[in-house]
Amino acid sequence: MARKKEMAFEEALGALEQIVAEIETGELSLADLMAKYSEGIKLSDVCMTSLKRAEETMDLLVKETAAGIAEEKLQIGG
């Protein structure tokens, strides 16, 4: 059985924002509201997992380069 591809953070966040907008209209039936809420919880978990992974990766990069970190001014434009 093929492994299901994990949804990208941006895709999950966009879908979550759409669900929030639908819920905020107040026009959903109770059954639809509960279904959207459940889907939103799953999307929220995807987002939180992605953010946690990104944070762990950044922490690892900082630890690996801690001795060689130097501040540089950000140069914007040409």
N, C-alpha and C positions, 0 to 999 in steps of 0.2 A: 504494500500500500504506500502510495506517495505521501510524503510529509507535506502538510498544509503550510503554505508560505505565510509567514507572519506579516501582518499589516504594518505599513510604515507609520511612524509617529504622526507625520503631517496628515496622512489619510485618516487615521483614527481621530485626530483632533478635529479635522474638518467635519467628519461624520458626527462627532459628539456635539459640536457647535450647532449643527443642523437639528439634532434631536432637541437640544435645549430651546432653540427657536420655536420648534413645533410645540413643545410642552408649554412654553410661555404664552402661546396664543390662547390657551384655555378652551380650545375647540375640540380637543380629543375626547373620545369616550373613555370611560374608566378602563376598559379592557385595552384599548390602544395606548392609553397613558401608562399602564403597567408594563406593556410590552416595550414601549420606548424607554421607560425607566430601566428595565432589565438590560436592554441593549446598551444604554448609556453607561451602566455600571461596568459592563464588559469592555467597552471602549476606553473607559477611564483606567481600567487595569492595564490595558495595552499601553496607554500613554505613560502611566506611572512606571511600568517595567522598562520602557524605552528610556525614560529620563534617568532612572536608576542606573541602567547600563552605561549611559553616556557619562554620568557623574563618576562611576567607578573607573571608566576608561580615562577620564581626565585626571583623576587622583593618581592612577598608575603612571600616567605620562609625567606628571609633576614629580612623583617620587623618583622615577628613572632619570630625570634630568635636573634634579634639585641642585646638584653641584654646579651645573652649567647654566643656570637661569640668569639672564641679564635683562634689565628693563630697557626697552627701546620705545621711543616716542612713535606713536601711530602717525603715519604720513598719509594724509588724505589728498586725493587729487594728483595732478601731474607736477 
